[in-house]
């Protein structure tokens, strides 16, 4: 059972579009090695996500093998996006807990994502500043290189 399925709530309308190669609903049972191939995550990472509560309730086959669904892949896509924002793992686990708790946590989820957005904007501003610095340095070396080349000719 996925995080989304444990809440009994509707899915986020901003969920990622379905990725190519996914199986139709009802036939979407993936082994851990298939999820590794689809997501690029390691099996160790997937097991760790499950252990810390970021990916709880992964279904199991009758032999105990993990079985992931398209909803689990959607959740992993969301987790990947949150990782790219720089969100701490503890906050991602908190977000997963809030999703599991249900609709009454929308406000808390909103605040968590809004704070993360502010952090991303601050990092983007830092990166823009760094990019401008690099552009100036590249321009300096390009000009210096042209000056040296013209001196030699």
Secondary structure, DSSP 4 states (H G I P E B T S, - for coil): --HHHHHTPPPPTTPPPPPTTPPPTTS--B-HHHHHHHH---HHHHHHHHHHTTT---EE-TTS-EEB-HHHHHHHHHHHHHHHTT--HHHHHHHHHHHHH-GGGHHHHHHHHHHHHHHHHHHHHHHHHHHHHHHHHHHHHHHHHHHHHHHH-
